[in-house]
């Protein structure tokens, strides 16, 4: 009899769903879950992915007391409109973003690089990324996400990562499994700066291009086209002449590499890039300039500046040190 009762109790015990969640009223443009990405999978055709702007990603997490690699919500141009249900929670947004917190009786204009509190029934409206592309929303808790190859980062081209590898959608619920209630208010005085001169090292097919083509690449101005996303950034400008072959046997690609197809317009490979390609490579954007590169909006003008590999390594160390110094101020 007791065994029979125990079985009934197990059957009738209600499943307690997580009570803390966002309801997505508007998904926004290209809104995905991202962390620092996944390592060492190029041999099976999987790129790093991860947050496009790593500095702002890290800062957003520190503002709400998270571990450095905690998943966040990345959005482009227009962010999501989210309604929150649950216990009090802190959030912070990093980037150049306009957002509003809607409470029962009033609207609060938000400030980037500052933590705020959301309460049950509040709405967070991430209106626009102003004159940049990507922004980051972190909360003082853990998003309830699936991991793939030790990362939740979403690559929509390959349907890899959390959320079945897809963008966040309207009417979706985003559950938060744990809330850190010991986080105080935090703020960082930081202003994003623009970059015009993108520093690059010489590519493996640099000698495929004429002297005039090389001079054009380093001396002329290019514009970011509308045909840009997490996979790559297409540029428009004077054509870069190839004097050897406009196609090569497919070779491995890395983030930041600059290919030049037959039309002479450069394409910069970004975080969700394909891992092999058959266009000649004229250069590679240095890691220290990558965060600022990805924030350039369509129509932005850029010029390339050549640096040596040793300089690129030093510049990255300095950039990383500056990032860690910013984080230590929070």
Backbone torsions as a table, in degrees:
resi	resn	phi	psi	omega
1	UNK	NA	-44.9	-179.7
2	UNK	-63.0	-41.1	178.3
3	UNK	-62.5	-39.3	179.4
4	UNK	-64.6	-40.2	178.1
5	UNK	-64.8	-40.8	179.2
6	UNK	-60.5	-39.3	178.5
7	UNK	-64.3	-41.9	178.8
8	UNK	-63.5	-40.1	179.2
9	UNK	-62.4	-39.9	179.5
10	UNK	-66.0	-39.7	-179.3
11	UNK	-67.6	-39.8	-173.9
12	UNK	-89.9	-5.5	179.7
13	UNK	-67.8	121.7	-177.9
14	UNK	-68.8	145.5	175.3
15	UNK	-82.3	118.9	-177.1
16	UNK	-86.7	111.0	178.7
17	UNK	-78.9	155.1	177.2
18	UNK	-61.0	129.0	-173.9
19	UNK	-90.5	-4.8	-179.5
20	UNK	-107.8	119.4	-177.3
21	UNK	-162.5	160.0	169.3
22	UNK	-100.5	139.2	167.7
23	UNK	-102.5	126.5	-175.9
24	UNK	-84.1	108.4	178.3
25	UNK	-84.9	-31.4	175.1
26	UNK	-148.4	125.4	-173.4
27	UNK	-75.8	-26.9	-176.0
28	UNK	82.4	-167.5	-175.3
29	UNK	-104.9	122.2	175.9
30	UNK	52.0	54.0	-179.6
31	UNK	-95.6	118.9	-175.0
32	UNK	-139.5	165.7	170.7
33	UNK	-88.6	135.6	179.3
34	UNK	-142.7	147.0	166.1
35	UNK	-127.8	-147.0	-178.2
36	UNK	-82.5	-1.5	174.9
37	UNK	96.8	-173.8	-174.9
38	UNK	-120.2	135.0	-174.1
39	UNK	-94.9	155.3	162.5
40	UNK	58.3	41.6	178.4
41	UNK	-124.0	12.3	-179.5
42	UNK	-59.3	-31.0	-176.8
43	UNK	-67.3	-16.6	175.2
44	UNK	-114.3	19.4	172.4
45	UNK	81.0	21.0	-178.3
46	UNK	-110.8	116.7	178.6
47	UNK	-78.6	176.8	-178.5
48	UNK	-64.6	-39.9	-170.1
49	UNK	55.6	-139.9	-179.1
50	UNK	83.8	175.4	-178.5
51	UNK	-57.1	134.7	179.7
52	UNK	-65.5	-45.9	-178.8
53	UNK	-106.5	95.5	-172.0
54	UNK	-66.2	-34.3	180.0
55	UNK	-63.8	-49.9	-179.5
56	UNK	-66.3	-33.0	174.9
57	UNK	-59.6	-49.2	-178.8
58	UNK	-65.2	-41.5	-179.5
59	UNK	-63.0	-42.2	-179.2
60	UNK	-59.1	-41.4	179.2
61	UNK	-66.3	-42.0	-178.5
62	UNK	-64.8	-33.4	-179.1
63	UNK	-63.9	-21.3	179.1
64	UNK	-115.9	16.0	173.3
65	UNK	75.5	21.8	-179.4
66	UNK	-86.6	164.6	168.0
67	UNK	-64.2	154.6	-172.2
68	UNK	-61.2	-30.4	-176.2
69	UNK	-104.6	19.6	179.5
70	UNK	-66.3	142.7	178.6
71	UNK	-62.5	144.5	176.1
72	UNK	-131.8	173.5	172.6
73	UNK	-99.9	119.0	175.8
74	UNK	-99.9	138.0	179.3
75	UNK	-136.9	157.7	-178.5
76	UNK	-126.1	133.6	176.1
77	UNK	63.7	-73.9	174.0
78	UNK	-113.0	130.2	-179.8
79	UNK	-91.5	-176.2	-178.0
80	UNK	-81.2	160.2	167.6
81	UNK	-106.3	116.3	-173.1
82	UNK	-120.8	136.1	171.9
83	UNK	-107.1	130.6	-173.5
84	UNK	-101.6	138.5	175.2
85	UNK	-129.4	127.3	176.9
86	UNK	139.3	-164.5	179.5
87	UNK	-70.4	161.5	178.3
88	UNK	-54.7	141.3	-179.5
89	UNK	-146.6	147.0	175.7
90	UNK	-91.0	149.2	172.0
91	UNK	-142.7	161.5	175.4
92	UNK	-148.6	149.3	177.6
93	UNK	-122.3	131.4	178.1
94	UNK	-115.0	142.4	-178.3
95	UNK	130.5	-162.1	175.4
96	UNK	-110.7	83.4	-164.8
97	UNK	-129.5	138.4	171.4
98	UNK	-101.0	125.7	178.7
99	UNK	-147.1	158.8	-176.4
100	UNK	-131.7	137.2	173.3
101	UNK	-102.2	121.0	-178.2
102	UNK	-104.2	111.6	175.1
103	UNK	-103.4	179.5	-173.8
104	UNK	-57.3	-42.5	-172.2
105	UNK	-108.4	-12.1	-177.3
106	UNK	-159.0	163.2	174.8
107	UNK	-104.5	137.5	179.7
108	UNK	-115.2	123.1	176.5
109	UNK	-74.3	124.0	-175.7
110	UNK	-85.3	158.6	174.9
111	UNK	-122.1	133.8	175.1
112	UNK	-66.3	155.9	178.5
113	UNK	64.0	34.0	177.2
114	UNK	-147.6	137.1	179.5
115	UNK	-85.0	146.4	178.0
116	UNK	-132.8	164.9	179.6
117	UNK	-107.3	132.7	170.6
118	UNK	-107.1	137.9	177.0
119	UNK	-118.1	167.3	-178.3
120	UNK	-52.4	125.0	178.4
121	UNK	92.4	-9.1	178.3
122	UNK	-70.8	154.0	174.4
123	UNK	-117.5	143.8	175.4
124	UNK	-117.9	114.8	-178.2
125	UNK	-110.4	105.9	178.3
126	UNK	-90.6	100.7	-165.6
127	UNK	-77.5	-50.8	-174.7
128	UNK	-161.9	157.3	175.6
129	UNK	-94.9	20.7	176.7
130	UNK	53.2	-122.6	-175.3
131	UNK	-101.5	35.0	176.5
132	UNK	-137.0	-171.8	-177.0
133	UNK	-111.3	-53.9	-169.0
134	UNK	-109.1	142.6	172.6
135	UNK	-133.1	165.3	-173.0
136	UNK	-134.9	129.9	177.1
137	UNK	-111.8	119.8	175.7
138	UNK	-119.0	147.6	177.1
139	UNK	-124.1	156.9	-179.8
140	UNK	-81.8	64.1	-178.8
141	UNK	-173.8	-174.0	-178.3
142	UNK	-113.5	118.5	172.5
143	UNK	-63.8	137.6	-179.0
144	UNK	-82.8	92.5	-170.9
145	UNK	-129.4	153.4	171.9
146	UNK	-87.6	145.8	178.4
147	UNK	-109.5	148.3	176.6
148	UNK	-134.9	121.2	-174.1
149	UNK	53.6	49.0	173.7
150	UNK	64.3	21.5	178.8
151	UNK	-148.4	148.8	175.2
152	UNK	-98.2	-2.1	-174.2
153	UNK	-55.5	132.4	-176.6
154	UNK	-93.0	127.6	170.3
155	UNK	-116.0	101.4	-173.4
156	UNK	-70.0	-22.8	179.2
157	UNK	-67.7	-30.7	-176.8
158	UNK	-113.5	1.1	-176.7
159	UNK	53.9	47.4	-179.6
160	UNK	-110.7	142.2	174.0
161	UNK	107.3	-167.9	-179.4
162	UNK	-63.4	166.9	176.6
163	UNK	58.1	34.9	-178.0
164	UNK	57.2	28.7	177.8
165	UNK	69.8	23.5	-176.5
166	UNK	-120.4	163.8	174.8
167	UNK	-65.8	155.3	172.5
168	UNK	-66.0	139.5	-173.4
169	UNK	-118.8	160.0	175.3
170	UNK	-56.9	143.0	176.4
171	UNK	73.1	-0.6	177.6
172	UNK	-71.1	151.1	173.2
173	UNK	-107.5	133.1	179.3
174	UNK	-111.9	108.0	-174.3
175	UNK	-86.5	146.7	179.2
176	UNK	-119.4	115.3	-170.8
177	UNK	-79.8	-31.3	-179.7
178	UNK	-140.7	144.0	175.3
179	UNK	-119.0	130.7	174.0
180	UNK	-87.2	107.1	-174.9
181	UNK	-91.0	5.0	-178.1
182	UNK	-103.7	20.3	-178.7
183	UNK	-96.2	125.2	176.9
184	UNK	-87.9	-179.9	177.5
185	UNK	-70.8	136.0	-178.4
186	UNK	-132.3	153.8	-178.1
187	UNK	-154.3	146.7	176.2
188	UNK	-133.4	130.2	175.0
189	UNK	-85.5	101.0	-176.2
190	UNK	-148.1	138.1	177.9
191	UNK	-125.4	126.9	175.8
192	UNK	-67.5	138.1	178.1
193	UNK	-114.1	151.9	179.2
194	UNK	-83.5	162.1	176.4
195	UNK	-133.0	136.6	179.3
196	UNK	-112.8	-39.4	179.0
197	UNK	-94.5	108.0	178.4
198	UNK	-90.1	119.6	-176.8
199	UNK	-85.1	136.4	-176.9
200	UNK	-135.5	154.5	168.5
201	UNK	-102.1	160.0	-176.5
202	UNK	-64.5	136.9	179.6
203	UNK	-83.3	168.6	-175.2
204	UNK	-70.7	-19.8	178.4
205	UNK	-112.7	29.7	-176.3
206	UNK	-55.9	-37.0	-176.7
207	UNK	-79.3	1.6	173.4
208	UNK	-73.5	-14.4	-171.1
209	UNK	-107.0	145.6	-179.1
210	UNK	-64.7	162.2	177.3
211	UNK	-59.5	-38.7	177.6
212	UNK	-65.0	-40.4	178.1
213	UNK	-62.0	-41.9	177.6
214	UNK	-64.2	-41.9	179.2
215	UNK	-64.2	-40.6	177.2
216	UNK	-60.0	-44.8	-177.6
217	UNK	-58.5	-40.3	-175.6
218	UNK	-95.2	-15.9	-174.6
219	UNK	-111.6	-23.1	-176.6
220	UNK	-96.7	167.4	-176.9
221	UNK	-98.9	143.0	176.9
222	UNK	-122.7	155.2	179.1
223	UNK	-114.9	140.7	175.0
224	UNK	-72.3	126.1	-178.6
225	UNK	-87.0	171.7	176.7
226	UNK	-73.7	-15.6	-179.0
227	UNK	-86.3	62.6	-178.7
228	UNK	-135.2	140.9	176.9
229	UNK	-153.5	-163.5	-178.8
230	UNK	-66.3	-17.4	-178.5
231	UNK	-84.7	-39.5	-177.7
232	UNK	-167.2	162.8	179.3
233	UNK	-121.7	114.9	177.6
234	UNK	-89.1	138.2	-179.5
235	UNK	-113.0	154.7	176.3
236	UNK	-124.6	140.9	-179.9
237	UNK	168.5	-160.4	177.9
238	UNK	-62.5	141.6	-175.8
239	UNK	-72.5	140.0	178.9
240	UNK	-98.7	117.3	-172.9
241	UNK	-79.2	130.0	174.8
242	UNK	-101.8	127.3	-176.7
243	UNK	-109.5	3.7	-178.9
244	UNK	-113.6	-66.7	-178.2
245	UNK	-163.7	132.2	-179.0
246	UNK	-81.6	-7.1	174.8
247	UNK	-130.5	146.8	176.5
248	UNK	-131.1	168.7	171.2
249	UNK	-61.9	138.3	-177.3
250	UNK	-55.2	131.5	179.6
251	UNK	-127.9	165.8	177.9
252	UNK	-64.4	144.2	176.8
253	UNK	-117.2	157.4	174.2
254	UNK	-130.7	163.3	176.8
255	UNK	-59.9	130.7	178.1
256	UNK	95.6	-10.4	-179.4
257	UNK	-68.4	145.0	-177.3
258	UNK	-112.5	111.8	177.1
259	UNK	-96.1	152.7	175.7
260	UNK	-126.1	104.5	177.5
261	UNK	-75.1	-174.6	-173.7
262	UNK	-62.5	-26.9	-179.0
263	UNK	-75.9	-5.8	176.3
264	UNK	81.6	3.8	178.7
265	UNK	-98.3	123.5	-176.5
266	UNK	-65.8	149.2	172.7
267	UNK	-126.5	125.2	178.1
268	UNK	-97.8	124.8	178.6
269	UNK	-76.0	128.6	-178.7
270	UNK	-110.8	-164.0	-163.3
271	UNK	-61.4	-31.3	179.8
272	UNK	-101.8	26.4	-174.2
273	UNK	-63.5	157.7	169.6
274	UNK	-67.1	149.9	-173.6
275	UNK	-88.9	-10.0	172.5
276	UNK	-134.4	156.4	179.3
277	UNK	-161.6	157.4	-175.1
278	UNK	-115.9	20.4	174.4
279	UNK	-101.7	143.1	178.0
280	UNK	-59.4	144.8	-175.0
281	UNK	-107.8	116.5	-176.7
282	UNK	-90.2	-24.9	-177.8
283	UNK	-168.5	176.6	177.0
284	UNK	-137.7	127.5	176.9
285	UNK	-66.7	132.8	-179.1
286	UNK	-70.8	150.8	-175.6
287	UNK	-60.5	-32.4	-178.1
288	UNK	-64.9	-22.1	-177.5
289	UNK	-103.7	-2.2	-172.2
290	UNK	-65.0	-45.7	-178.0
291	UNK	-56.6	-42.6	-178.9
292	UNK	-75.7	-32.6	177.2
293	UNK	-58.6	-48.8	-173.9
294	UNK	-67.8	-16.5	179.9
295	UNK	-87.2	0.4	179.9
296	UNK	-76.2	123.8	-177.3
297	UNK	-81.0	159.0	175.1
298	UNK	-53.0	135.2	-177.1
299	UNK	96.0	-15.6	178.2
300	UNK	-63.7	144.5	179.7
301	UNK	-99.8	137.3	177.6
302	UNK	-137.9	157.5	172.2
303	UNK	-131.0	149.8	179.3
304	UNK	-98.9	142.9	179.0
305	UNK	-129.1	127.3	-177.1
306	UNK	-80.3	134.9	172.7
307	UNK	-133.1	162.6	178.3
308	UNK	-87.3	160.4	-177.1
309	UNK	-56.9	-43.6	-179.6
310	UNK	-61.7	-38.4	177.5
311	UNK	-65.7	-40.3	179.7
312	UNK	-61.4	-40.3	179.2
313	UNK	-65.1	-43.3	178.7
314	UNK	-64.2	-43.3	-179.6
315	UNK	-63.0	-37.4	177.6
316	UNK	-66.5	-42.3	178.6
317	UNK	-60.1	-40.6	179.4
318	UNK	-67.8	-40.9	179.4
319	UNK	-64.7	-42.9	179.2
320	UNK	-65.2	-40.1	177.8
321	UNK	-63.0	-41.8	177.8
322	UNK	-62.7	-40.6	177.9
323	UNK	-61.9	-47.0	-179.7
324	UNK	-65.2	-34.1	176.2
325	UNK	-64.8	-40.1	176.7
326	UNK	-62.0	-45.9	-179.0
327	UNK	-62.3	-37.6	-178.8
328	UNK	-67.5	-17.4	178.9
329	UNK	-80.7	-11.4	-176.8
330	UNK	-83.6	NA	NA
